Amino acid sequence: MTDYISTDIAGGVATITMLREDVHNAFDDVMIAQLIAAFNGAIANDDARIIVLRSTGKNFSAGADLNWMRSMAKKNYQENIDDAGELANLMKTIATSPKPTMALVQGAAFGGAVGLVACCDIAIATERASFCLSEVKIGLIPAVISPYVVAAMGQRQAQRYFLTAERFKADKASEFGLVHEVCADGELDTAAAPVIASLLGNSPAAMTAAKELIGFVRFDHIDSTIIDGTSERIAAIRVSTEGQEGLSSFLEKRAPNWLLADK
């Protein structure tokens, strides 16, 4: 099986790197499975005190892989639930990691990649990074990532960007709370270094307890009801008439039939 990611552990830091720069680090079922395994491995490894998620190439991640999307369009409702459940599992694995997590973002972070950023405890992006919750453009919804994205950027901003699928830059993402810090292009490592040093200077047990505390006081716990419900919602819309039309038009590079004709 092709390795779509690499994991390096040094100095207390587990760095998980997405390697599919030829497709802008788009993810499919294989990459999702590898990311889950990598995060679980880092969580279980006593040499890793914190976990950093990053990618090679120009873009952090373009979201779902085109071939994976093509295969999803052909699956039935139950198969889509199972498929969405794996992405939901990845998001929960990152979000509930007992060890601090950090996302380093360059270039584009689209669709499900916004969920990856939102699931991490800390996010740093370059000034040219851009984000887009693009699902409604192709007749879908950002279902399984929604609990994490809404928690990160707030309901009010989510109401706009879930609906418009507008692209927004790193400064806006920082203003919304999706990312904590914006740095110059090429300076991700420099910007991350003092934050990593701070984390490594803290009690591992206390940081785990602090993460558990945040989960305890939040009013919207991510439980099986939310995970099952979001998986069911994306499965239902994928097999719906407009979901099928949206995916087909996107893959066929044509306009979807819901666009208003010019008068």
N, C-alpha and C positions, 0 to 999 in steps of 0.2 A: 504494500500500500504506500502511495506517495505521502511523504511528510509535508503537510501544509503548514506546519508550525515547528518552531524549535523552542527548547527550554534550556536555559542556562542558569545555574545557581552559583553565586559567588558573593562573598562578603555579606551574607544574610539576605541577599536579594534574589528572588526567582524571577527571571525575565522571560516572559512568554511572548514570542515574536511570530506574527503572521507572515508567511513567506510567499503568498500568491500574488506578487506584484504584477505579474503578467495579466491578471484579471482584476487589478486594483484591490487585491485582498478580499474579493467577494467570497462569501461563505456558502457552502452546501452542506449536505448531511454528513459527509466525511470530515470536513473541517470542524463542524459543530461537535462531532464525537471526539475529535482530537483535542479540541479546546477544553471540553469537559474533563477528559482524562488528564490533561496538563494541569488544570487548576486543582483537581483532586490530588494529583501527585505532589504539587507544591504545598498544598495544605497539609498533607501527611508527612512531608519531609521536614525534619527538625532543623536542617541547615537553612531553611527558608524562613525568614522572619517577616518579609513583606513580598508582595507579588506585583510585578509591573507588566502591563499588557501594552504592546506596541506592534508596529508593523514595518516592513521594509518598503521601499519604493516611494512614489510620489504621494499616494493616498493612504490614509488609515484603513478605510474599507468602504467599498461601494455598496455594501449590503448583500442582498441575495444574489447568488450566481445565476446567470441567465439559463444555463442548462438545468439547474435545479428548479428554477421557476417553471421551465417548460415541462419538467416531469411532474411537478405539483398540479399543473393544469389538467393533467390526464388522470389524476388520482381521484378516488371517490371520497365521500365525506369522512368515513372512518379513517382512511389512510391519511387524509389531511389532518385529522385530529392527532394521530400518532406522530406525524411529521412535526406539527406545531409543538407538540409536547416535548420534543427533544430540544427545540430552541428555547422553550420555557425552562427546561431543566438547566440549560447553559446559563441563562440569565439568573436563575435562583442560585446556582452554584457560585457564581461570582458575587452576587449581592449578599449572600449569607456566609461568605468566607470568614472564618474566625480570625484570619490574618488580614492586615490592611492591604488594600488593592489600589493600584494607580493606573490610569490610562494616559498614555502619551500620544497625542493626536496631531498628525500633519495632513495637509490636503483635505480631501473630502471624507466625511463620515455620513453616509446616507442610510436611510431606512433602519434596518436592524442594527447597524453599526452605532447609531445614536443610543440604542439600548445598551450596547456594550459599554459605552462611555458613562451612561447614567448609572449603571450597576456598580461601577467602581467607586470607592470611597473618595478618591481624589482624582481630578482630571486636569491636565495641563495641555494647552493647545498652542500651536504656532499662530501668529497673527493672520496668516493667509488660510488657515483652516476654515472649512465651511461645513454646515450641517443642513440636512434636509430630511424631514419626515414625509417622504414622497409617495407613500402607499396609495392615497386616494386618487392620484393621477392615473393609476392603472386599476381602479375599481376595488382596491383592497383597504384594509385598515391596519394601523400599527398595534395590533392586539396584544400579543404576548409581551411586548416591551413597554406597554402603556403604564403599568403600575410604577415602573422605575423612572420612566421619562417624566411622568406627571409629578412624582415625588421630587425629582431633580430640578425641573424648570417651572413647576407650579401649574395649577389648573388653568389659570387665565391665559398664560402663554400657550399651553397645550391646546386650548380651545381654538386659538388662531392657527397655529402651525400644523396641527392635525388636519384642519379643514382646508387650508390654503395650499399646503405643500410648498410654501415658499422656502427658498434657500436663505440661510442666515449665516453671518460671519462669526468669527471667534469672539469679537467684542460684544456682540449681542448674546452669544452663548454664555459669556462671562456675566453679563448684566442679568440674565435669567437665572443663573446659578447652575447651569449645566456643566460649565467648567469653572475651575477655581482661579486659574492663572493663565494669562496669555503672554507668550514670549516671542522673540524674533525668530524668523525662519532659521533652521539649523541650530537653534539653541535649546532644544528640548532637554538634552542631557544636563546642560548647565543649569537650567531652571529647575530640573527635578532633583539635582544633587542635594541642596540644603533641606528639601522636604524629606528625602530619603534619610538624610543624616538625623533629622529630628525623630523620625519614626524608629530608627535603629537605636536611638538613645532612650527610648521609652520601655517600660515594662511590657513584655509580650502578653502576659496574663491580664494586665490592666487594660491594654488596648482591646483584647478580645472581650473583656467585660464591658468596656465602653461601647463597643459595637452592639453587644447584646442589650445594653441599656437603651440605645437609640431604637432598636427594634421593639423593645418592650413599651416605650412611651409613644411610639407612633400609633395613630388610630387606625391605620390601614395595613394590618399585618398581611404579608404575602403568604396565604395558605392555599390548601388544595382547592378550595372553592374558587379563588381568584385564578389560579393556574388552569384549572379545568374550564372555567368560564371563558377565559381569554382564548384558550385553544379552540373551544367550540365556536366562538365568534369568528375567528379567522378561517376555520374550516368551512363554516356555513357560507361566508362571503366568497371564498375561493370557488366553490361549486355553484354559486348563484349565477344568474344570467349576466349581470353586469360584471361580476368577478371574472367569469370566463371571457367575456368580451374585452375587458381591460387587459387581461394577461395576453390574449390572442393579439390584440392590436399592438401592444407593446412589443411582443416578440416578432410580429410581422412588420414592425416599423411603419404603422399606419395610424391614422386618427381614430379614436374610439367613436362608436356611433352615438354617444350622448352629447358630443360637441354640437353646439347650435350652428345651424347653417347660416352663412352670411345672407343678410336681407338685401 
